[in-house]
Amino acid sequence: MSITNLSASNAYNLAQKLTNQTQSGNSLEQAAGVKPDFGQMITDGVTGVLDKGQIAEKTASQMVTGKADVVDVVTAVAETEVALETLVSVRDRVISAYEEIMRMPI
């Protein structure tokens, strides 16, 4: 698996968000007491993919009018593609986990 600039950038952004969360005064004990909301996580993921798609579409239309560069369009489309592939991967893992749970004996 090769690491592209885009995946490295995404990893850096995630690390930066995690760093900011830990520096905001939240201790591990407080974070452990908060239960993650799976539904909200999925909603945020889908919303993020939609936002990236809209940005790519807007950038493409700006390129047609001459207000954006081809590099900006390619970058926006690549980010949308990565976000969509991530969403599909998560969906596949959720379905796989559900199928595994359904195969468990009661």
C-alpha positions as CSV (number, residue, x, y, z in Angstrom):
1,M,0.0,0.0,0.0
2,S,1.5,3.3,-1.1
3,I,1.0,6.5,0.8
4,T,-0.1,9.3,-1.4
5,N,0.1,13.0,-0.5
6,L,-3.7,13.1,0.0
7,S,-3.7,10.2,2.5
8,A,-0.8,11.7,4.3
9,S,-2.6,15.0,4.5
10,N,-5.8,13.3,5.8
11,A,-3.8,11.5,8.4
12,Y,-2.1,14.8,9.5
13,N,-5.5,16.5,9.7
14,L,-6.9,13.7,11.8
15,A,-3.9,13.9,14.1
16,Q,-4.2,17.6,14.4
17,K,-7.9,17.3,15.4
18,L,-7.0,14.7,18.0
19,T,-4.3,16.9,19.3
20,N,-6.6,19.9,19.6
21,Q,-9.2,17.8,21.4
22,T,-6.7,16.6,24.0
23,Q,-5.3,20.1,24.5
24,S,-8.8,21.6,25.0
25,G,-8.9,20.3,28.6
26,N,-10.7,17.0,28.1
27,S,-9.0,14.4,30.2
28,L,-9.1,10.7,29.3
29,E,-11.4,10.1,32.2
30,Q,-13.9,12.5,30.8
31,A,-13.6,11.1,27.3
32,A,-14.1,7.6,28.6
33,G,-17.4,8.6,30.2
34,V,-18.8,9.8,26.9
35,K,-20.5,7.1,24.9
36,P,-20.0,7.4,21.1
37,D,-23.1,7.9,19.1
38,F,-22.9,5.6,16.1
39,G,-25.8,7.2,14.3
40,Q,-24.3,10.7,14.6
41,M,-20.9,9.3,13.4
42,I,-22.6,7.9,10.2
43,T,-24.5,11.2,9.7
44,D,-21.3,13.2,10.0
45,G,-19.6,10.9,7.6
46,V,-22.3,11.2,4.9
47,T,-22.6,14.9,5.4
48,G,-18.8,15.2,5.0
49,V,-18.9,13.3,1.7
50,L,-21.8,15.4,0.5
51,D,-19.9,18.6,1.4
52,K,-16.8,17.5,-0.4
53,G,-18.9,16.6,-3.5
54,Q,-20.5,20.0,-3.5
55,I,-17.1,21.7,-3.2
56,A,-15.8,19.6,-6.1
57,E,-18.9,20.5,-8.2
58,K,-18.5,24.2,-7.3
59,T,-14.8,24.2,-8.2
60,A,-15.5,22.5,-11.5
61,S,-18.1,25.1,-12.4
62,Q,-15.6,27.8,-11.4
63,M,-13.0,26.3,-13.7
64,V,-15.5,26.5,-16.6
65,T,-15.9,30.2,-16.0
66,G,-12.1,30.6,-15.7
67,K,-12.1,31.4,-12.0
68,A,-10.4,28.1,-10.8
69,D,-7.3,26.2,-11.9
70,V,-7.4,22.6,-13.2
71,V,-5.2,21.6,-10.2
72,D,-7.9,22.8,-7.8
73,V,-10.5,20.8,-9.6
74,V,-8.4,17.6,-9.6
75,T,-7.7,18.0,-5.9
76,A,-11.3,18.6,-5.0
77,V,-12.4,15.5,-7.1
78,A,-9.7,13.4,-5.5
79,E,-10.7,14.4,-2.0
80,T,-14.3,13.5,-2.9
81,E,-13.2,10.2,-4.2
82,V,-11.3,9.3,-1.1
83,A,-14.2,10.4,1.1
84,L,-16.6,8.3,-0.9
85,E,-14.3,5.2,-0.9
86,T,-13.9,5.6,2.9
87,L,-17.7,5.7,3.3
88,V,-18.2,2.6,1.1
89,S,-15.5,0.8,3.1
90,V,-17.2,1.6,6.4
91,R,-20.5,0.5,4.9
92,D,-19.0,-2.8,3.8
93,R,-17.5,-3.4,7.3
94,V,-20.8,-2.6,9.0
95,I,-22.7,-5.0,6.7
96,S,-20.0,-7.7,7.3
97,A,-20.3,-7.2,11.1
98,Y,-24.1,-7.5,10.9
99,E,-23.9,-10.7,8.9
100,E,-21.4,-12.1,11.4
101,I,-23.7,-11.2,14.3
102,M,-26.6,-12.9,12.5
103,R,-24.6,-16.1,12.1
104,M,-23.9,-16.3,15.9
105,P,-25.8,-19.0,17.7
106,I,-28.3,-17.8,20.3
